[in-house]
Amino acid sequence: MRKHFVLWLLGPATGLLALACAQLPTETATTGRVATLVAAPAEQLPDTSGYELAPPRDPNGIGKYYLGRQIAHVMGHEGADWLDRSDRREEEGTDLLLKELKLKPTDVVADIGAGTGYFSFQMARLVPKGEVLAVDIQPEMIAELNANKAKNHLANVRPVLGRPDNPNLPAAAVDLVLIVDAYHEFDYPREMGRAIRRALRPGTGRLALVEYRAEDPNVPIKQIHKMSVAQARKEMAAVGLEFVGTIETLPQQHLLLFRRS
C-alpha cells in the first residue's frame, strides 16, 4: 500500500507528501430588494468567488480551479504512516521550520491538517503555557491524535474535528496557524481562508503557510502539489490576509508568513 501511495502522489521522481485537507462547501450571496422586484437569474450575476469548474489540466487535480490554480486531490488517512517517516526531519528541515516560527511559551497555535500530529506534538513542547489545536477533518486522524496525545503525555494538545466549512477554531484567539503541505489540496480555499482569518488575533495573529516551491523544477514533487509565492499571495489577499514575507531556508519549501491586520 505504501509504495502505491507514494507513486500516486509523487510519480516516478522521489519526493515528499502533501498533508490532507478539507472538502469545504461553497458560500452563496443573496441580495435584498423591494418585494415587487424580480431577482435576476443566478446565471446572469457575476461570479466573484474565484472558482471555476473545467476539465483537469493535470490528472492529479479535481477539475476545480481557484484564482487560476487547479486544486489537487486530497491525501486520505491511509497514508498516515508516511507523515511520521524517519527521514522526514532531514528531507523537510522540520527542526529549522519550527525554529523559524518563533513561538512564545504562551502562544495558542492551530495546526490545520494535523494528521497524526507530527508538528502538533513538537510545537506543544515549545508552548508549555499555551495550547496546540490539532485540526483535522478525518475522524481516523483524530483517533490517531488522541492516541498519540496519551502516548506523549502532552495535555496542551487538543485534537479538533473540523467541519467541512470551518476548522472550528475560536474567534480572534489564535496566535499562529500552521498549514504544512495541505492548503493546495483545500477544495474550498476561500472559505477556509476566511475562517482562518477570523480565528487569528487582530493585529498580531499570523498564518505560516508551508508549500513546495513551484518556481523550482528541481523540487521532486508533482507540479500540482507545489505553490508559487505569487499565487499564495494572491489567494491570501483575496481573504484579507496581509503578506509579511517569505523565509527560504527550508530545503524544498516556501515558508510564507501572513497576518491579520
Secondary structure as UniProt FT lines:
FT   HELIX           2..10
FT   TURN            11..12
FT   TURN            35..36
FT   HELIX           42..44
FT   STRAND          51..53
FT   TURN            59..60
FT   STRAND          61..66
FT   TURN            67..68
FT   STRAND          69..72
FT   HELIX           77..79
FT   HELIX           80..83
FT   TURN            86..87
FT   HELIX           88..92
FT   HELIX           94..100
FT   TURN            105..106
FT   STRAND          108..112
FT   TURN            115..117
FT   HELIX           118..126
FT   TURN            128..129
FT   STRAND          131..136
FT   HELIX           139..152
FT   TURN            155..156
FT   STRAND          157..161
FT   TURN            164..165
FT   TURN            171..172
FT   STRAND          176..180
FT   HELIX           183..185
FT   HELIX           189..199
FT   TURN            202..204
FT   STRAND          206..213
FT   TURN            214..215
FT   TURN            217..218
FT   HELIX           223..225
FT   STRAND          226..227
FT   HELIX           229..237
FT   TURN            238..240
FT   STRAND          242..247
FT   STRAND          253..259
//
